[in-house]
Amino acid sequence: MTMILAMGNRDNIIQISDRRLTKAGSIHEEDWGKSGSVVFPNGRFAFGFCGIAKVGKINTRELILDSLFDSGSPDYEIL
């Protein structure tokens, strides 16, 4: 189970998520997160996800980051 909590105001955003990765009901890794952040020239944002974190060589967190950068405009700014 993944827990992600986000809080924000005009000045700050805080995102908290658990870091334990389980596999078939047992602990697989203690220090693995299902969240990340992206910093652009004109802004930043945080993301979190629940579901499968890793399958073989596929790492969902890296897949999400790569997809975000690939889908953005050439100047890498948040519209």
NUTIVO-271114 format. One line per 8 residues: number of its first residue (from 0); their letters; for each residue x, y, z of N, C-alpha, C. Coordinates in Angstrom, 3 decimals, always signed. Each point is the difference from the previous one (the first is absolute). Layout:
BEGIN
NUM = a = X,Y,Z,X,Y,Z,X,Y,Z | ...;
This chain:
BEGIN
0 = mtmilamg = +0.842,-1.177,+0.000,-0.842,+1.177,+0.000,+0.886,+1.238,+0.000 | -0.353,+0.964,-0.797,+0.759,+1.243,-0.093,-0.821,+1.134,+0.586 | +0.650,+0.823,+0.829,-0.650,+1.175,+0.552,+0.742,+1.229,-0.503 | -0.736,+0.951,-0.550,+0.579,+1.257,-0.447,-0.861,+1.127,+0.565 | +0.627,+0.949,+0.660,-0.691,+1.140,+0.578,+0.659,+1.262,-0.523 | -0.803,+0.917,-0.507,+0.532,+1.265,-0.510,-0.712,+1.161,+0.681 | +0.767,+1.022,+0.342,-0.538,+1.209,+0.626,+0.632,+1.196,-0.679 | -0.721,+1.083,-0.108,+0.589,+1.159,-0.647,-0.669,+1.302,+0.374;
8 = nrdniiqi = +0.718,+1.076,-0.206,-0.527,+1.356,+0.124,+0.691,+0.852,-1.063 | -0.108,+1.295,+0.078,+0.591,+0.870,-1.033,+1.515,-0.130,-0.082 | +0.640,-0.331,+1.113,+1.462,+0.030,+0.056,+0.668,-1.378,-0.044 | -0.688,-1.021,+0.446,+0.639,-1.308,+0.146,-0.934,-1.133,-0.382 | +0.594,-1.070,-0.462,-0.721,-1.255,-0.206,+0.827,-1.101,+0.639 | -0.651,-0.832,+0.785,+0.662,-1.119,+0.657,-0.705,-1.274,-0.433 | +0.777,-0.970,-0.422,-0.563,-1.295,-0.370,+0.715,-1.074,+0.808 | -0.772,-0.862,+0.622,+0.538,-1.073,+0.828,-0.508,-1.320,-0.566;
16 = sdrrltka = +0.889,-0.973,-0.125,-0.430,-1.323,-0.446,+0.823,-1.064,+0.708 | -0.580,-1.190,+0.121,+0.747,-1.090,+0.612,+1.100,-0.456,-0.941 | +0.999,-0.691,+0.533,+1.162,-0.372,-0.789,+0.224,-1.512,-0.038 | -0.914,-0.766,+0.525,+0.160,-1.452,+0.026,-0.612,-0.626,-1.248 | +0.749,-0.860,-0.648,-0.461,-0.721,-1.183,-0.197,-1.470,+0.393 | -1.206,-0.495,-0.201,-0.283,-1.394,+0.342,-0.219,-0.815,-1.268 | +0.241,-1.285,+0.128,-0.180,-0.924,-1.124,-0.564,-1.287,+0.560 | -1.174,-0.380,-0.479,-0.689,-1.215,+0.460,-0.174,-0.010,+1.518;
24 = gsiheedw = -0.310,+1.167,+0.561,-0.288,+0.088,+1.423,+1.211,+0.097,+0.910 | +1.210,-0.013,-0.542,+1.189,+0.136,+0.841,+0.799,+1.230,-0.448 | +0.846,+0.490,+0.899,+0.775,+1.198,-0.270,+1.070,-0.308,-1.041 | -0.003,+0.786,-1.059,+0.978,-0.169,-1.076,+1.123,+1.029,+0.128 | -0.362,+1.258,+0.248,+0.968,+1.078,+0.228,-0.582,+0.957,+1.031 | +0.846,+0.527,+0.874,-0.449,+0.939,+1.035,+0.065,+1.452,-0.451 | +0.844,+0.307,-0.969,+0.252,+1.398,-0.355,-0.247,+0.240,-1.487 | -1.266,-0.085,-0.406,-0.372,+0.213,-1.399,-1.271,+0.815,-0.021;
32 = gksgsvvf = -0.015,+1.102,-0.709,-1.167,+0.881,+0.010,-0.820,-0.075,-1.270 | -1.284,+0.249,+0.132,-0.906,+0.082,-1.141,-0.412,+1.453,-0.208 | +0.997,+0.864,+0.017,-0.252,+1.418,-0.213,+1.262,+0.631,-0.579 | -0.151,+1.214,-0.464,+1.135,+0.722,-0.545,-0.370,+1.446,-0.215 | +0.953,+0.767,-0.423,-0.275,+1.404,-0.296,+0.740,+0.386,-1.273 | -0.532,+1.000,-0.660,+0.575,+0.490,-1.245,+0.140,+1.513,+0.135 | +1.184,+0.514,-0.351,+0.262,+1.435,+0.065,+0.215,+0.506,-1.428 | -0.790,+0.988,-0.386,+0.096,+0.633,-1.308,+0.435,+1.442,+0.189;
40 = pngrfafg = +0.401,+0.689,-1.072,+0.427,+1.398,+0.139,-1.069,+0.913,+0.608 | -1.270,-0.296,-0.239,-1.056,+0.886,+0.488,-0.913,-0.639,+1.041 | +0.397,-1.087,+0.587,-0.831,-0.616,+1.023,+0.490,-1.385,+0.381 | -0.699,-0.602,+0.920,+0.331,-1.358,+0.430,-1.262,-0.696,+0.463 | +0.018,-1.314,-0.027,-1.135,-0.738,+0.521,+0.462,-1.343,+0.534 | -0.838,-0.568,+0.828,+0.276,-1.315,+0.587,-1.056,-0.972,-0.506 | +0.372,-1.264,-0.084,-0.955,-1.024,-0.390,+0.167,-1.213,+0.903 | -1.050,-0.769,+0.090,+0.019,-1.254,+0.745,-0.905,-0.983,-0.712;
48 = fcgiakvg = +0.280,-1.268,+0.164,-0.830,-1.012,-0.648,-0.132,-1.216,+0.894 | -1.060,-0.735,-0.223,-0.180,-1.270,+0.694,-0.114,-1.079,-1.071 | +0.262,-1.203,+0.370,-0.021,-1.095,-0.955,+1.365,-0.639,-0.098 | +0.274,-0.642,-1.098,+1.238,-0.749,-0.163,+1.183,+0.955,-0.141 | +1.015,-0.192,+0.837,+1.176,+0.860,-0.013,+1.066,-0.510,-0.948 | +0.184,-1.295,-0.033,+1.026,-0.606,-0.845,-0.509,-1.323,-0.548 | +0.321,-0.260,-1.251,-0.260,-1.302,-0.616,+1.206,-0.305,-0.868 | +0.786,-0.968,+0.399,+1.211,-0.302,-0.754,+0.898,+1.218,-0.059;
56 = kintreli = +0.346,+0.433,-1.203,+0.857,+1.174,-0.174,-0.780,+1.305,-0.085 | -1.329,-0.082,+0.011,-0.836,+1.203,-0.109,-0.163,+0.629,+1.375 | +0.365,+1.278,+0.112,-0.105,+0.771,+1.225,-1.051,+1.085,-0.260 | -1.152,-0.090,+0.649,-1.118,+0.906,-0.278,+0.355,+1.455,+0.261 | +0.718,+0.288,+1.060,+0.369,+1.390,+0.306,+0.820,+0.605,-1.139 | +0.993,-0.738,-0.506,+0.802,+0.496,-1.120,-0.831,+0.115,-1.276 | -0.913,-0.930,-0.205,-0.882,+0.043,-1.164,-0.872,+1.254,+0.024 | -0.532,+0.356,+1.168,-0.818,+1.207,+0.128,+0.838,+1.246,-0.287;
64 = ldslfdsg = +1.196,+0.080,+0.593,+0.865,+1.170,-0.246,+0.368,+0.122,-1.472 | +0.397,-1.094,-0.622,+0.339,+0.036,-1.427,-1.195,+0.442,-0.839 | -1.189,-0.496,+0.329,-1.213,+0.361,-0.744,-0.334,+1.479,+0.165 | +0.178,+0.533,+1.212,-0.256,+1.426,+0.232,+0.937,+0.871,-0.829 | +1.272,-0.329,-0.009,+0.951,+0.792,-0.787,-0.239,-0.154,-1.493 | -0.347,-1.190,-0.454,-0.245,-0.224,-1.428,-1.258,+0.708,-0.496 | -0.987,+0.184,+0.880,-1.259,+0.607,-0.421,+0.019,+1.530,+0.093 | +1.022,+0.570,+0.599,+0.069,+1.440,+0.170,+0.456,+0.717,-1.251;
72 = spdyeil = -0.147,+1.289,+0.033,+0.453,+0.814,-1.133,+1.538,+0.060,+0.003 | +0.601,+0.416,-1.109,+1.469,+0.010,-0.103,+0.701,+0.912,+1.023 | -0.706,+0.975,+0.547,+0.647,+0.902,+0.964,-0.072,-0.523,+1.429 | -0.652,-1.132,+0.221,-0.107,-0.620,+1.331,-0.595,+0.934,+1.035 | -1.033,+0.715,-0.382,-0.707,+0.865,+0.944,-1.393,-0.537,+0.248 | -0.516,+0.280,+1.188,-1.366,-0.366,+0.339,-0.924,+1.032,-0.627 | -0.975,-0.439,-0.761,-0.898,+0.945,-0.669,-0.988,+0.584,+0.943;
